[in-house]
């Protein structure tokens, strides 16, 4: 198991994401293409999966798309941006993904933008 796999903990295969979102799998692929979600190949079978924390109340976390785009523009790969989102930050009192889930996107985006400099 890679560091990012253990850091995230719970992963959802794309068909499970589609079921949670009540959308066809093609919509999940579109969300990945639009950068509203990010996925990695994890586990022994290297199945493409999304961190479970990216889904909240039957939707992709609302502020996740912009944050993924900012981190991608800063040169982060999907693995690097997922690692950043799930790494504990004492100054945040948690992880960036937790702050996004709580609606604190401005603070997280500001931090993500500073990574580009």
N, C-alpha and C positions, 0 to 999 in steps of 0.2 A: 504494500500500500504506500503510495507516495505521500509526501508531506501535505499537499493540498487536499488529498482525499481524506486524510485523518483530521485535518483542520476543519473541514466543512462538516464531516460526519454523515449527515443524511443526504443522499443523492436520489434523484428521481429519473428513471429512464424516460425518454421522450413520449412514449405512449401513455405513461402515467401522468405526465404533465398535461397532455391533451385531455385526459379524463378529468383531472382536477379543474382544468379551465373550461370544461364542457365545450371543447372545440375540436375540430378535426386535426389530425397530425400535421396536415399541410399548414395550418395556422401556427402551430408551434414552430415549424421550420421558418415561416415568415417572421415570427417574433425573434428568432435567432438572427435572421438576415437583417432585420431592422435594428438589431442591437438592443432590443427590449429585454432580452435574456442572453445569457452566455452558458455554454456547455463545454464539458470536457469528456474525453473517453476515460472511464474509470473501471475499476474492478478487474478481476482476472480475465473476463471476456472482453474488456475494453469497449464497453457499451457507452454510447454518447448519453450523458446525463446532465441534469441541471441541479444545482443545489436546492434542496427543498425549501430553504429560507427565502428563495426568490419568489415563492408563491405565497400569497396572503389573501385569505377570504375569497378564494376562487379566481384570483387575478394575479398577474405579475405585479410585484411591488411597484407602485406607481412611479416613484422617483428613480427607479433603477436604470431605466433606459438612458436618461441624460448622464448619469454617473458613469455608466459603461462607456458611453461615447467620449466623455471627457478623459477617462483613463486610457481608452484606445488611442485617442488623439495624442496622448502623452507618450505613446509608444509601448504601452503595456499589452502583452499577449493575454488571451483569455485566462490562462493559468495564473499569470501574474496579477491580473485584476481581481480574480476570485480570491487569491491568496490575500491581497490587500484588504478586500471587503470582509474577510473572515478572521483577520488577525486582531487580537485583543489590543486595544489602545487605552491606556489608563487615563489619558487626558479626555477621552470620550465617555469614560465609565462604561466601556463595553467595546463592541466591534462596530465598524462602519455599517455593516449590514443591519445590525440591530437599530442603529440610529435612523437609517432609512425607513425601516419598518415602523418606527415610532413617529415618522413624519419630520425628522430633522434633516431635510435634504440640503438646506443652504450651507450648514456647517460642513457637511460631507463634501459637497461640490467644491467649496472653497479649498478644502484640504486636497482634493483630487486635482484641482487646477494648479495648485502650488507644486505638484509633482512634475509638471511639464517644464518648469523653469530650471 
